[in-house]
Amino acid sequence: MSSTTPQFLKLSENSNLSLRDQICEVVSAAITSQSLAYDRPLPSCRELADQFGVSRNTVFAAYNRLVDLELLVSRDRSGYFVNPQMVSLQQAGEGDDKTTGDTIPCPVSFQSNDLMPVVNPLDWNTYPYPFIYNQIDPNLFPVDGWRECTRQALGRKQMPAWANDSVESDSPQLIQQLRQRLLNTRGIYAEEDEILITLGAQNALFILGTIFSRSGKPVALEDPGFFGARNAFRLSGNELIGVPIDGEGLIPSAIPIGCQMVFATPSHQFPTMVTMSQSRRQELIDTAIKKDFLIIEDDYEAEMNYIAKSSPSLRSMDNTGRVIYVGSLSKTVSPGIRLGFIVAHRDIIREARVARGVMMRHPPTIVQEIVALFFRLGHYDAHLRNIERRYKKRWHVMNDALIKHLGMLQHTKSEGGTSFWLTGPEGFDAAGLAERLRTRGVLIDRGRDYYLNYNDNRSFRLGFAYVPVSNLEAGVRVIAQQVRAML
């Protein structure tokens, strides 16, 4: 059995310990910091002696000392290994706070930024009621269909389609499937050179923000709105202007003159979930012509309508080339797949393709081919019907529970989607509510995080896609108890 000597193991130049004890100190520190694999042998006495410039007997003595301390075990003809009992102790203490003894200070300092990070705990899925944004129920994912598509994509016949570098192009099969099975349902006709594949919608927005930042004109977006868009445009160097919303979404008349682009989520406004009416959509397009700006349409959860039919997309209503359509497969397939797309005038796509190539060359072509097969073999359509049916049931259960238990709060009217937006009276502390609920196994999204200036703390968002239907009302009851206590 072979081992590779960890090059990070180094003896201190200023230690007053003996060489044996220095080796014990270095190896034991690596064990407690979990830097050594428990299932691989440590370096042999000869290897470590060569690395440290000491005798083999010194390393042998150090290893035997660590065996006596029960940090290592010796196995005949295999070498020295981390004691399995140490592994068990480390796993048991994974939730404990970890500190490092020799923390090297960072050589540079960073100024505070206005980016909005994800604030949910990493173990969010262990909470009984995780009412948080952008999660899906993994039990609804068609594992068998995905496995079949993966198997076919990995076959020798399909390998040439994804094995080579393809900076300037995307999977022709995926582009075709998007045109035939997704875009046409939104009334959008696009040629192959008018579509660009991205690593999700947020990556698409960063690419767009990058290619338009040179204009020096600000980007207007909904306020409250999608913090992912806010982050993408800020990070790509754009000035931001907030535009208020009402019961029909973004208000076109409030868009100032001089903007380069306006970002909108007309199907389900992010985060309030209101749907923009057709007359308001037409007003937005007319305003874009009048005030000379482009529209970025994020067609968020367009498929998730449970009361009324989906409204036509802005892109389908546009005959001027001003609407840039951004879509994603995160909510309909899985956020972990990280695939999205841009549909725009071919000149815009050409610039976006260059920017994408500079950033990260291209999204993984193997994933593109798997998703293309997922569409082509009918798995996407079947999966979409399934989640629409399941989420519709959850939406109605959730809606009834909110009316029954949280009638003291304003409940934004929506026609679908996978979340609800609630607002308390003047002075209500939704951020404080989030902290109280977290200790009771309930996670919610703070409303203030969606505002450009974080200046409204009365609202919060409840996403229900991950929570089982049997737990929805119970979770809402816990929220209602805390809301009543605060009011």
DRENDO-1510 file (C-alpha; in Angstrom, 1 decimal, always signed):
<recs>
REC; n; res; u; v; w
REC; 1; MET; +0.0; +0.0; +0.0 .
REC; 2; SER; +1.5; +3.3; -1.0 .
REC; 3; SER; +1.2; +6.8; +0.6 .
REC; 4; THR; +1.9; +10.3; -0.4 .
REC; 5; THR; +3.9; +12.4; +2.0 .
REC; 6; PRO; +1.8; +15.5; +3.0 .
REC; 7; GLN; +3.9; +18.5; +2.1 .
REC; 8; PHE; +2.2; +20.7; +4.6 .
REC; 9; LEU; +3.9; +18.8; +7.4 .
REC; 10; LYS; +6.9; +21.1; +8.4 .
REC; 11; LEU; +9.0; +21.4; +11.5 .
REC; 12; SER; +9.2; +24.7; +13.3 .
REC; 13; GLU; +12.5; +26.6; +12.9 .
REC; 14; ASN; +12.3; +28.1; +16.4 .
REC; 15; SER; +11.1; +25.3; +18.5 .
REC; 16; ASN; +12.9; +24.4; +21.7 .
REC; 17; LEU; +11.5; +20.9; +21.7 .
REC; 18; SER; +13.5; +17.8; +20.8 .
REC; 19; LEU; +13.2; +16.6; +17.2 .
REC; 20; ARG; +11.0; +13.6; +18.3 .
REC; 21; ASP; +8.6; +15.9; +20.1 .
REC; 22; GLN; +8.5; +18.4; +17.3 .
REC; 23; ILE; +7.4; +15.6; +14.9 .
REC; 24; CYS; +4.8; +14.5; +17.5 .
REC; 25; GLU; +3.5; +18.0; +17.7 .
REC; 26; VAL; +3.2; +18.5; +13.9 .
REC; 27; VAL; +1.6; +15.1; +13.3 .
REC; 28; SER; -0.9; +15.4; +16.2 .
REC; 29; ALA; -1.9; +18.9; +15.1 .
REC; 30; ALA; -2.6; +17.5; +11.6 .
REC; 31; ILE; -4.7; +14.7; +13.2 .
REC; 32; THR; -6.8; +17.0; +15.3 .
REC; 33; SER; -7.4; +19.4; +12.4 .
REC; 34; GLN; -8.6; +16.5; +10.3 .
REC; 35; SER; -5.9; +17.2; +7.7 .
REC; 36; LEU; -4.9; +13.5; +7.4 .
REC; 37; ALA; -7.1; +10.9; +5.8 .
REC; 38; TYR; -8.1; +8.2; +8.3 .
REC; 39; ASP; -8.2; +5.5; +5.6 .
REC; 40; ARG; -4.7; +6.1; +4.2 .
REC; 41; PRO; -1.3; +5.3; +5.8 .
REC; 42; LEU; +0.9; +8.1; +7.1 .
REC; 43; PRO; +4.2; +8.6; +5.4 .
REC; 44; SER; +6.7; +5.9; +6.1 .
REC; 45; CYS; +9.6; +6.5; +8.5 .
REC; 46; ARG; +11.9; +6.8; +5.6 .
REC; 47; GLU; +9.7; +9.3; +3.6 .
REC; 48; LEU; +9.1; +11.5; +6.6 .
REC; 49; ALA; +12.7; +11.4; +7.6 .
REC; 50; ASP; +13.8; +12.5; +4.1 .
REC; 51; GLN; +11.2; +15.4; +4.2 .
REC; 52; PHE; +12.2; +16.6; +7.7 .
REC; 53; GLY; +16.0; +16.0; +7.3 .
REC; 54; VAL; +16.2; +13.8; +10.4 .
REC; 55; SER; +17.0; +10.2; +11.0 .
REC; 56; ARG; +14.6; +7.3; +10.6 .
REC; 57; ASN; +15.0; +6.4; +14.2 .
REC; 58; THR; +13.7; +9.8; +15.3 .
REC; 59; VAL; +10.5; +9.4; +13.2 .
REC; 60; PHE; +10.1; +5.9; +14.4 .
REC; 61; ALA; +10.3; +7.1; +18.0 .
REC; 62; ALA; +7.8; +9.8; +17.3 .
REC; 63; TYR; +5.3; +7.5; +15.7 .
REC; 64; ASN; +5.6; +5.0; +18.6 .
REC; 65; ARG; +5.0; +7.9; +21.0 .
REC; 66; LEU; +1.8; +8.8; +19.2 .
REC; 67; VAL; +0.7; +5.2; +19.3 .
REC; 68; ASP; +1.2; +5.2; +23.1 .
REC; 69; LEU; -1.0; +8.4; +23.2 .
REC; 70; GLU; -3.6; +6.5; +21.1 .
REC; 71; LEU; -3.5; +9.1; +18.3 .
REC; 72; LEU; -2.1; +6.5; +15.8 .
REC; 73; VAL; -2.4; +2.7; +15.4 .
REC; 74; SER; +0.2; +0.5; +13.8 .
REC; 75; ARG; -0.9; -2.2; +11.3 .
REC; 76; ASP; +1.4; -5.1; +10.3 .
REC; 77; ARG; +2.9; -4.6; +6.8 .
REC; 78; SER; +0.6; -1.6; +6.2 .
REC; 79; GLY; +2.1; +1.2; +8.3 .
REC; 80; TYR; +0.8; +3.8; +10.7 .
REC; 81; PHE; -2.8; +5.1; +10.5 .
REC; 82; VAL; -4.9; +7.7; +12.4 .
REC; 83; ASN; -6.6; +5.9; +15.3 .
REC; 84; PRO; -10.3; +5.2; +14.3 .
REC; 85; GLN; -11.3; +6.4; +17.8 .
REC; 86; MET; -10.0; +9.8; +16.9 .
REC; 87; VAL; -12.2; +9.8; +13.8 .
REC; 88; SER; -15.3; +9.0; +15.9 .
REC; 89; LEU; -14.4; +11.8; +18.3 .
REC; 90; GLN; -14.0; +14.3; +15.5 .
REC; 91; GLN; -17.3; +13.3; +13.9 .
REC; 92; ALA; -19.1; +13.7; +17.2 .
REC; 93; GLY; -17.6; +17.1; +17.7 .
REC; 94; GLU; -18.3; +18.5; +14.2 .
REC; 95; GLY; -20.9; +20.9; +15.5 .
REC; 96; ASP; -18.5; +22.5; +18.0 .
REC; 97; ASP; -16.8; +25.7; +17.2 .
REC; 98; LYS; -13.4; +25.2; +15.6 .
REC; 99; THR; -10.5; +27.6; +16.1 .
REC; 100; THR; -7.0; +27.4; +14.7 .
REC; 101; GLY; -4.0; +27.9; +16.9 .
REC; 102; ASP; -1.7; +29.6; +14.3 .
REC; 103; THR; -4.0; +31.8; +12.2 .
REC; 104; ILE; -2.0; +33.8; +9.7 .
REC; 105; PRO; -3.3; +37.3; +9.3 .
REC; 106; CYS; -4.6; +38.3; +5.9 .
REC; 107; PRO; -2.0; +40.5; +4.1 .
REC; 108; VAL; -4.8; +42.7; +2.6 .
REC; 109; SER; -7.9; +44.4; +4.0 .
REC; 110; PHE; -11.3; +44.6; +2.3 .
REC; 111; GLN; -13.8; +47.5; +2.5 .
REC; 112; SER; -17.3; +46.7; +3.4 .
REC; 113; ASN; -19.5; +45.9; +0.4 .
REC; 114; ASP; -23.2; +46.1; -0.4 .
REC; 115; LEU; -23.5; +42.5; -1.5 .
REC; 116; MET; -26.3; +40.4; +0.0 .
REC; 117; PRO; -25.0; +36.9; +1.0 .
REC; 118; VAL; -27.2; +34.0; +1.7 .
REC; 119; VAL; -28.0; +34.1; +5.4 .
REC; 120; ASN; -29.6; +30.7; +5.9 .
REC; 121; PRO; -27.7; +28.0; +8.0 .
REC; 122; LEU; -25.9; +25.4; +6.0 .
REC; 123; ASP; -27.9; +22.7; +7.8 .
REC; 124; TRP; -31.2; +24.3; +6.8 .
REC; 125; ASN; -32.7; +20.9; +5.7 .
REC; 126; THR; -32.5; +19.6; +9.2 .
REC; 127; TYR; -35.0; +22.1; +10.5 .
REC; 128; PRO; -38.6; +20.8; +10.8 .
REC; 129; TYR; -40.1; +23.9; +8.9 .
REC; 130; PRO; -37.6; +25.4; +6.4 .
REC; 131; PHE; -39.8; +28.0; +4.8 .
REC; 132; ILE; -36.9; +29.5; +2.7 .
REC; 133; TYR; -36.3; +30.6; -0.8 .
REC; 134; ASN; -35.1; +28.5; -3.8 .
REC; 135; GLN; -35.3; +25.0; -2.3 .
REC; 136; ILE; -37.1; +22.1; -4.0 .
REC; 137; ASP; -38.5; +18.9; -2.6 .
REC; 138; PRO; -35.8; +16.3; -3.5 .
REC; 139; ASN; -38.5; +13.6; -3.3 .
REC; 140; LEU; -40.1; +15.0; -6.4 .
REC; 141; PHE; -36.9; +14.7; -8.5 .
REC; 142; PRO; -37.2; +12.0; -11.3 .
REC; 143; VAL; -34.0; +10.1; -10.3 .
REC; 144; ASP; -34.6; +7.2; -12.7 .
REC; 145; GLY; -35.1; +9.5; -15.7 .
REC; 146; TRP; -32.0; +11.5; -14.8 .
REC; 147; ARG; -30.0; +8.4; -14.4 .
REC; 148; GLU; -31.1; +7.1; -17.8 .
REC; 149; CYS; -30.2; +10.3; -19.5 .
REC; 150; THR; -26.8; +10.4; -17.7 .
REC; 151; ARG; -26.1; +6.8; -18.8 .
REC; 152; GLN; -26.9; +7.6; -22.4 .
REC; 153; ALA; -24.8; +10.8; -22.4 .
REC; 154; LEU; -21.8; +8.9; -21.0 .
REC; 155; GLY; -22.0; +6.4; -23.9 .
REC; 156; ARG; -19.3; +6.2; -26.5 .
REC; 157; LYS; -21.6; +7.5; -29.2 .
REC; 158; GLN; -22.5; +10.6; -27.2 .
REC; 159; MET; -19.0; +11.3; -25.9 .
REC; 160; PRO; -17.8; +13.5; -28.8 .
REC; 161; ALA; -20.6; +15.9; -28.1 .
REC; 162; TRP; -19.3; +16.9; -24.7 .
REC; 163; ALA; -15.7; +15.7; -24.4 .
REC; 164; ASN; -14.1; +18.7; -26.3 .
REC; 165; ASP; -13.7; +22.3; -25.3 .
REC; 166; SER; -16.5; +24.5; -26.7 .
REC; 167; VAL; -15.9; +28.1; -25.7 .
REC; 168; GLU; -17.8; +29.6; -28.6 .
REC; 169; SER; -20.8; +27.2; -28.7 .
REC; 170; ASP; -23.4; +25.4; -26.7 .
REC; 171; SER; -25.0; +22.0; -27.1 .
REC; 172; PRO; -27.0; +22.2; -30.3 .
REC; 173; GLN; -29.3; +19.6; -28.9 .
REC; 174; LEU; -30.1; +21.6; -25.8 .
REC; 175; ILE; -30.6; +24.8; -27.8 .
REC; 176; GLN; -33.1; +22.9; -30.0 .
REC; 177; GLN; -35.0; +21.5; -27.0 .
REC; 178; LEU; -35.2; +25.0; -25.3 .
REC; 179; ARG; -36.6; +26.4; -28.5 .
REC; 180; GLN; -39.2; +23.6; -29.0 .
REC; 181; ARG; -40.2; +22.6; -25.5 .
REC; 182; LEU; -39.7; +25.7; -23.3 .
REC; 183; LEU; -39.5; +29.0; -25.2 .
REC; 184; ASN; -42.5; +28.2; -27.4 .
REC; 185; THR; -44.7; +27.7; -24.3 .
REC; 186; ARG; -43.9; +31.4; -23.4 .
REC; 187; GLY; -44.7; +32.6; -27.0 .
REC; 188; ILE; -41.0; +33.2; -27.8 .
REC; 189; TYR; -39.4; +32.4; -31.1 .
REC; 190; ALA; -35.6; +32.6; -31.2 .
REC; 191; GLU; -32.9; +31.5; -33.6 .
REC; 192; GLU; -30.0; +29.5; -32.5 .
REC; 193; ASP; -27.7; +32.5; -32.4 .
REC; 194; GLU; -30.1; +34.4; -30.1 .
REC; 195; ILE; -29.7; +31.9; -27.2 .
REC; 196; LEU; -26.8; +31.6; -24.7 .
REC; 197; ILE; -26.5; +28.9; -22.0 .
REC; 198; THR; -25.4; +30.1; -18.6 .
REC; 199; LEU; -24.7; +28.7; -15.1 .
REC; 200; GLY; -28.2; +29.7; -13.9 .
REC; 201; ALA; -30.1; +33.0; -14.0 .
REC; 202; GLN; -27.7; +34.8; -11.6 .
REC; 203; ASN; -24.7; +34.0; -13.8 .
REC; 204; ALA; -26.8; +35.3; -16.8 .
REC; 205; LEU; -27.4; +38.6; -15.0 .
REC; 206; PHE; -23.7; +39.0; -14.1 .
REC; 207; ILE; -22.8; +38.5; -17.7 .
REC; 208; LEU; -25.3; +41.1; -18.8 .
REC; 209; GLY; -24.2; +43.5; -16.1 .
REC; 210; THR; -20.6; +43.1; -17.3 .
REC; 211; ILE; -21.2; +43.8; -21.0 .
REC; 212; PHE; -23.4; +46.8; -20.3 .
REC; 213; SER; -21.5; +48.4; -17.4 .
REC; 214; ARG; -19.2; +50.3; -19.8 .
REC; 215; SER; -22.1; +52.5; -20.8 .
REC; 216; GLY; -21.9; +54.2; -17.4 .
REC; 217; LYS; -25.7; +54.4; -17.2 .
REC; 218; PRO; -27.5; +53.0; -14.1 .
REC; 219; VAL; -29.6; +49.8; -13.9 .
REC; 220; ALA; -33.1; +50.1; -12.5 .
REC; 221; LEU; -34.7; +47.2; -10.6 .
REC; 222; GLU; -37.7; +46.4; -8.5 .
REC; 223; ASP; -37.6; +47.5; -4.9 .
REC; 224; PRO; -38.1; +45.1; -3.1 .
REC; 225; GLY; -36.5; +42.8; -5.6 .
REC; 226; PHE; -34.3; +39.9; -6.3 .
REC; 227; PHE; -31.1; +40.3; -4.3 .
REC; 228; GLY; -29.3; +38.0; -6.7 .
REC; 229; ALA; -29.8; +40.5; -9.4 .
REC; 230; ARG; -28.7; +43.3; -7.1 .
REC; 231; ASN; -25.5; +41.4; -6.3 .
REC; 232; ALA; -24.8; +40.6; -9.9 .
REC; 233; PHE; -25.2; +44.2; -11.2 .
REC; 234; ARG; -23.3; +45.7; -8.3 .
REC; 235; LEU; -20.4; +43.2; -8.6 .
REC; 236; SER; -20.2; +43.9; -12.4 .
REC; 237; GLY; -19.8; +47.7; -11.7 .
REC; 238; ASN; -23.2; +49.1; -12.2 .
REC; 239; GLU; -25.0; +51.9; -10.4 .
REC; 240; LEU; -28.4; +50.8; -9.1 .
REC; 241; ILE; -31.7; +52.6; -8.8 .
REC; 242; GLY; -34.7; +51.2; -7.0 .
REC; 243; VAL; -38.2; +51.3; -8.6 .
REC; 244; PRO; -41.3; +50.9; -6.4 .
REC; 245; ILE; -43.9; +48.2; -7.0 .
REC; 246; ASP; -47.6; +47.8; -6.4 .
REC; 247; GLY; -50.2; +45.1; -6.7 .
REC; 248; GLU; -49.3; +44.7; -10.4 .
REC; 249; GLY; -45.5; +44.7; -10.0 .
REC; 250; LEU; -43.0; +47.3; -11.2 .
REC; 251; ILE; -44.4; +50.8; -11.9 .
REC; 252; PRO; -43.2; +51.9; -15.3 .
REC; 253; SER; -43.9; +55.6; -14.7 .
REC; 254; ALA; -41.5; +55.6; -11.7 .
REC; 255; ILE; -38.5; +54.5; -13.9 .
REC; 256; PRO; -36.2; +57.6; -14.2 .
REC; 257; ILE; -34.9; +58.8; -17.5 .
REC; 258; GLY; -31.3; +57.8; -18.3 .
REC; 259; CYS; -31.3; +54.2; -17.3 .
REC; 260; GLN; -29.5; +51.6; -19.5 .
REC; 261; MET; -31.6; +48.6; -18.3 .
REC; 262; VAL; -34.5; +47.8; -16.2 .
REC; 263; PHE; -34.7; +44.4; -14.4 .
REC; 264; ALA; -38.2; +43.0; -13.8 .
REC; 265; THR; -39.9; +39.7; -12.8 .
REC; 266; PRO; -43.3; +40.0; -14.4 .
REC; 267; SER; -44.6; +36.5; -14.0 .
REC; 268; HIS; -44.2; +36.4; -10.3 .
REC; 269; GLN; -42.6; +39.5; -8.8 .
REC; 270; PHE; -39.6; +38.5; -6.7 .
REC; 271; PRO; -40.3; +38.5; -3.7 .
REC; 272; THR; -43.9; +39.6; -3.4 .
REC; 273; MET; -45.2; +37.1; -6.0 .
REC; 274; VAL; -47.7; +39.5; -7.6 .
REC; 275; THR; -48.2; +39.0; -11.4 .
REC; 276; MET; -47.9; +41.9; -13.8 .
REC; 277; SER; -51.1; +42.4; -15.8 .
REC; 278; GLN; -50.9; +42.4; -19.6 .
REC; 279; SER; -51.7; +46.1; -19.7 .
REC; 280; ARG; -48.9; +46.9; -17.3 .
REC; 281; ARG; -46.5; +44.8; -19.4 .
REC; 282; GLN; -47.5; +46.8; -22.5 .
REC; 283; GLU; -47.0; +50.0; -20.6 .
REC; 284; LEU; -43.5; +48.8; -19.6 .
REC; 285; ILE; -42.5; +48.1; -23.2 .
REC; 286; ASP; -43.9; +51.5; -24.3 .
REC; 287; THR; -42.0; +53.2; -21.6 .
REC; 288; ALA; -38.8; +51.4; -22.7 .
REC; 289; ILE; -39.2; +52.8; -26.2 .
REC; 290; LYS; -40.0; +56.3; -24.9 .
REC; 291; LYS; -37.2; +56.5; -22.3 .
REC; 292; ASP; -34.7; +54.4; -24.4 .
REC; 293; PHE; -33.8; +51.5; -22.1 .
REC; 294; LEU; -33.5; +47.7; -22.3 .
REC; 295; ILE; -35.7; +45.4; -20.3 .
REC; 296; ILE; -34.2; +42.3; -18.6 .
REC; 297; GLU; -37.2; +39.9; -18.1 .
REC; 298; ASP; -36.5; +37.2; -15.5 .
REC; 299; ASP; -39.4; +34.9; -16.1 .
REC; 300; TYR; -39.4; +33.6; -12.5 .
REC; 301; GLU; -41.7; +30.6; -11.8 .
REC; 302; ALA; -43.7; +31.3; -15.0 .
REC; 303; GLU; -44.8; +27.7; -15.0 .
REC; 304; MET; -46.3; +27.8; -11.5 .
REC; 305; ASN; -49.7; +29.3; -12.0 .
REC; 306; TYR; -52.6; +27.7; -10.1 .
REC; 307; ILE; -55.4; +30.2; -10.4 .
REC; 308; ALA; -55.1; +31.9; -13.8 .
REC; 309; LYS; -53.4; +31.1; -17.0 .
REC; 310; SER; -49.8; +32.4; -17.5 .
REC; 311; SER; -49.6; +35.9; -19.0 .
REC; 312; PRO; -47.6; +36.3; -22.2 .
REC; 313; SER; -43.9; +37.0; -21.7 .
REC; 314; LEU; -42.6; +40.5; -22.3 .
REC; 315; ARG; -40.2; +39.0; -24.9 .
REC; 316; SER; -43.2; +37.6; -26.9 .
REC; 317; MET; -44.8; +41.1; -26.9 .
REC; 318; ASP; -41.7; +42.9; -27.9 .
REC; 319; ASN; -41.0; +43.8; -31.6 .
REC; 320; THR; -38.2; +46.2; -31.0 .
REC; 321; GLY; -35.4; +43.9; -29.7 .
REC; 322; ARG; -35.4; +45.7; -26.3 .
REC; 323; VAL; -36.4; +42.7; -24.1 .
REC; 324; ILE; -33.7; +40.4; -22.9 .
REC; 325; TYR; -35.2; +37.2; -21.6 .
REC; 326; VAL; -33.5; +35.2; -18.8 .
REC; 327; GLY; -34.6; +31.8; -17.7 .
REC; 328; SER; -33.4; +29.0; -15.4 .
REC; 329; LEU; -34.0; +25.3; -14.8 .
REC; 330; SER; -33.3; +25.7; -11.0 .
REC; 331; LYS; -37.0; +25.7; -9.9 .
REC; 332; THR; -38.3; +23.2; -12.4 .
REC; 333; VAL; -35.4; +20.7; -12.4 .
REC; 334; SER; -32.9; +21.4; -9.6 .
REC; 335; PRO; -30.8; +24.3; -8.4 .
REC; 336; GLY; -27.8; +22.0; -8.2 .
REC; 337; ILE; -27.8; +21.6; -12.0 .
REC; 338; ARG; -26.9; +25.2; -12.4 .
REC; 339; LEU; -28.2; +25.8; -15.9 .
REC; 340; GLY; -29.9; +28.9; -17.2 .
REC; 341; PHE; -30.1; +30.8; -20.5 .
REC; 342; ILE; -30.3; +34.2; -22.1 .
REC; 343; VAL; -32.5; +35.0; -25.1 .
REC; 344; ALA; -31.8; +38.3; -26.8 .
REC; 345; HIS; -30.9; +40.1; -30.0 .
REC; 346; ARG; -28.0; +38.2; -31.7 .
REC; 347; ASP; -25.7; +41.2; -31.3 .
REC; 348; ILE; -26.2; +41.1; -27.5 .
REC; 349; ILE; -25.7; +37.4; -27.4 .
REC; 350; ARG; -22.5; +37.7; -29.3 .
REC; 351; GLU; -21.1; +40.1; -26.7 .
REC; 352; ALA; -22.4; +38.0; -23.9 .
REC; 353; ARG; -20.7; +34.9; -25.4 .
REC; 354; VAL; -17.4; +36.6; -25.4 .
REC; 355; ALA; -17.8; +37.7; -21.8 .
REC; 356; ARG; -18.8; +34.2; -20.7 .
REC; 357; GLY; -15.8; +32.7; -22.5 .
REC; 358; VAL; -13.5; +35.1; -20.6 .
REC; 359; MET; -15.2; +34.3; -17.2 .
REC; 360; MET; -15.5; +30.5; -17.2 .
REC; 361; ARG; -15.3; +29.4; -20.8 .
REC; 362; HIS; -18.6; +27.6; -20.9 .
REC; 363; PRO; -21.1; +25.7; -18.7 .
REC; 364; PRO; -20.2; +22.0; -18.4 .
REC; 365; THR; -21.1; +20.4; -21.8 .
REC; 366; ILE; -21.8; +17.0; -20.2 .
REC; 367; VAL; -24.6; +18.6; -18.1 .
REC; 368; GLN; -25.9; +20.3; -21.2 .
REC; 369; GLU; -26.1; +17.0; -23.1 .
REC; 370; ILE; -27.8; +15.3; -20.1 .
REC; 371; VAL; -30.4; +18.1; -19.9 .
REC; 372; ALA; -31.0; +17.9; -23.6 .
REC; 373; LEU; -31.8; +14.2; -23.3 .
REC; 374; PHE; -33.9; +14.9; -20.3 .
REC; 375; PHE; -36.1; +17.2; -22.5 .
REC; 376; ARG; -35.9; +15.0; -25.6 .
REC; 377; LEU; -37.0; +11.8; -23.9 .
REC; 378; GLY; -40.0; +13.5; -22.3 .
REC; 379; HIS; -38.8; +13.4; -18.7 .
REC; 380; TYR; -39.0; +17.2; -18.3 .
REC; 381; ASP; -42.6; +17.5; -19.4 .
REC; 382; ALA; -43.6; +14.6; -17.1 .
REC; 383; HIS; -41.7; +16.1; -14.2 .
REC; 384; LEU; -43.2; +19.6; -14.8 .
REC; 385; ARG; -46.7; +18.2; -14.7 .
REC; 386; ASN; -45.8; +16.3; -11.5 .
REC; 387; ILE; -44.4; +19.3; -9.6 .
REC; 388; GLU; -47.2; +21.6; -10.8 .
REC; 389; ARG; -49.7; +19.2; -9.4 .
REC; 390; ARG; -47.9; +18.8; -6.1 .
REC; 391; TYR; -47.0; +22.5; -5.6 .
REC; 392; LYS; -50.6; +23.5; -6.5 .
REC; 393; LYS; -51.8; +21.4; -3.6 .
REC; 394; ARG; -49.2; +22.8; -1.2 .
REC; 395; TRP; -50.0; +26.4; -2.4 .
REC; 396; HIS; -53.7; +25.9; -1.5 .
REC; 397; VAL; -52.9; +24.3; +1.9 .
REC; 398; MET; -50.5; +27.1; +2.6 .
REC; 399; ASN; -52.8; +29.8; +1.5 .
REC; 400; ASP; -55.7; +28.4; +3.7 .
REC; 401; ALA; -53.3; +28.2; +6.7 .
REC; 402; LEU; -52.2; +31.8; +6.3 .
REC; 403; ILE; -55.8; +33.0; +6.1 .
REC; 404; LYS; -56.7; +30.9; +9.2 .
REC; 405; HIS; -53.7; +31.6; +11.4 .
REC; 406; LEU; -52.0; +34.8; +10.2 .
REC; 407; GLY; -54.9; +37.0; +9.3 .
REC; 408; MET; -53.4; +39.7; +11.5 .
REC; 409; LEU; -50.8; +40.3; +8.8 .
REC; 410; GLN; -51.1; +41.6; +5.2 .
REC; 411; HIS; -51.0; +38.7; +2.8 .
REC; 412; THR; -50.0; +39.7; -0.7 .
REC; 413; LYS; -52.4; +38.4; -3.4 .
REC; 414; SER; -50.7; +36.0; -5.8 .
REC; 415; GLU; -51.8; +33.5; -8.5 .
REC; 416; GLY; -49.1; +30.9; -7.9 .
REC; 417; GLY; -45.4; +30.3; -7.3 .
REC; 418; THR; -43.8; +28.6; -4.4 .
REC; 419; SER; -43.8; +31.3; -1.7 .
REC; 420; PHE; -45.9; +33.9; +0.0 .
REC; 421; TRP; -45.1; +37.5; +1.1 .
REC; 422; LEU; -46.5; +38.8; +4.4 .
REC; 423; THR; -46.2; +42.3; +6.0 .
REC; 424; GLY; -46.8; +43.3; +9.5 .
REC; 425; PRO; -48.1; +46.7; +10.9 .
REC; 426; GLU; -45.9; +49.7; +11.3 .
REC; 427; GLY; -43.0; +49.0; +13.7 .
REC; 428; PHE; -43.2; +45.2; +13.2 .
REC; 429; ASP; -39.8; +43.5; +13.5 .
REC; 430; ALA; -39.7; +40.7; +11.0 .
REC; 431; ALA; -36.0; +40.2; +11.5 .
REC; 432; GLY; -36.6; +39.7; +15.2 .
REC; 433; LEU; -39.4; +37.2; +14.3 .
REC; 434; ALA; -36.9; +35.3; +12.1 .
REC; 435; GLU; -34.5; +34.9; +15.1 .
REC; 436; ARG; -37.3; +33.8; +17.4 .
REC; 437; LEU; -38.6; +31.2; +14.9 .
REC; 438; ARG; -35.1; +29.8; +14.2 .
REC; 439; THR; -34.9; +28.6; +17.8 .
REC; 440; ARG; -38.2; +26.8; +17.3 .
REC; 441; GLY; -37.2; +24.9; +14.2 .
REC; 442; VAL; -38.7; +27.4; +11.7 .
REC; 443; LEU; -36.7; +29.2; +9.0 .
REC; 444; ILE; -38.1; +32.2; +7.1 .
REC; 445; ASP; -36.6; +34.8; +4.8 .
REC; 446; ARG; -36.3; +38.3; +6.2 .
REC; 447; GLY; -38.0; +40.9; +4.1 .
REC; 448; ARG; -35.5; +43.7; +4.6 .
REC; 449; ASP; -32.9; +41.7; +2.7 .
REC; 450; TYR; -34.9; +42.3; -0.6 .
REC; 451; TYR; -34.9; +46.1; -0.3 .
REC; 452; LEU; -32.2; +48.1; -2.0 .
REC; 453; ASN; -31.4; +50.0; +1.2 .
REC; 454; TYR; -32.6; +47.4; +3.7 .
REC; 455; ASN; -35.0; +50.0; +4.9 .
REC; 456; ASP; -38.2; +48.0; +5.5 .
REC; 457; ASN; -38.3; +45.5; +8.3 .
REC; 458; ARG; -42.0; +44.7; +8.4 .
REC; 459; SER; -42.1; +41.9; +5.8 .
REC; 460; PHE; -41.0; +38.3; +5.5 .
REC; 461; ARG; -41.2; +35.6; +2.9 .
REC; 462; LEU; -42.4; +32.0; +3.3 .
REC; 463; GLY; -41.2; +29.4; +0.7 .
REC; 464; PHE; -43.0; +26.1; +0.9 .
REC; 465; ALA; -41.5; +24.0; -1.9 .
REC; 466; TYR; -39.3; +21.9; +0.4 .
REC; 467; VAL; -41.8; +21.5; +3.3 .
REC; 468; PRO; -44.0; +18.4; +3.1 .
REC; 469; VAL; -47.7; +19.2; +2.8 .
REC; 470; SER; -48.4; +17.5; +6.1 .
REC; 471; ASN; -46.2; +20.0; +7.9 .
REC; 472; LEU; -47.3; +23.2; +6.3 .
REC; 473; GLU; -50.2; +24.2; +8.7 .
REC; 474; ALA; -48.2; +23.1; +11.8 .
REC; 475; GLY; -45.3; +25.3; +10.7 .
REC; 476; VAL; -47.7; +28.3; +10.1 .
REC; 477; ARG; -49.2; +27.7; +13.6 .
REC; 478; VAL; -45.7; +28.1; +15.1 .
REC; 479; ILE; -45.2; +31.3; +13.2 .
REC; 480; ALA; -48.6; +32.6; +14.3 .
REC; 481; GLN; -47.8; +32.0; +17.9 .
REC; 482; GLN; -44.7; +34.1; +17.7 .
REC; 483; VAL; -46.3; +36.8; +15.7 .
REC; 484; ARG; -49.1; +37.1; +18.3 .
REC; 485; ALA; -46.5; +37.3; +21.1 .
REC; 486; MET; -44.7; +40.1; +19.3 .
REC; 487; LEU; -47.9; +42.0; +18.5 .
</recs>
